[in-house]
């Protein structure tokens, strides 16, 4: 079938990518609860513009956090994970207060979850969110010339789909609208998904999976990036992070002691390697 890991059996492939099973139900539930609790605490009393509609076609909303009246701040657009079928912007702003304290605003968009939307439509929506920031940022205290995009797991894949060429003209934004990127534990080659349980809601065949894979798409302009992954991540995610970083010419950040779910929470800690990598991208 021609992609790394295609020779693995179905069980071996599941072990490589089924990070929820690897974490176990108790730890998984604790991580997911932490996303929501930490996000609520981080945004409590924080200035911003919650619940802004960014895409008329889908009606999806985004939250702007840490925007200060009278300032135009650089902005981190964070795309949540959840294997494209779970989580929301309300689970995904845990870094907003830390970034606010360092002069950076945070934008967290929702996107229509699979299977209610195809993956092509989800990609369109997150690109529309980036385009909204570029077109409307100044009116919301955001600098359209200093947009960094990041995301975790499925959000790492979606981050990659904003890094590649070929979509910007259709949204009326310049080729360099995304100035830098920080994907965490992303999926950059989706061909393995065609043999995994996630395809129950993605419904991909290999040609569509390849067309939606940042690792396989052309990029004349290489967006500066750090590709982050957890030391205790799934082997499939570790492999894909290394392959994408090598392909992209990006730095790799392997975060010790972290797993697939808690690695991205380090963005709330200004002393963490992940937060420092994000600050450096600005």
Order of alpha helices (4+ residues) and beta strands (2+ residues): alpha-alpha-alpha-beta-beta-beta-alpha-beta-alpha-beta-alpha-alpha-beta-alpha-alpha-beta-alpha-beta-alpha
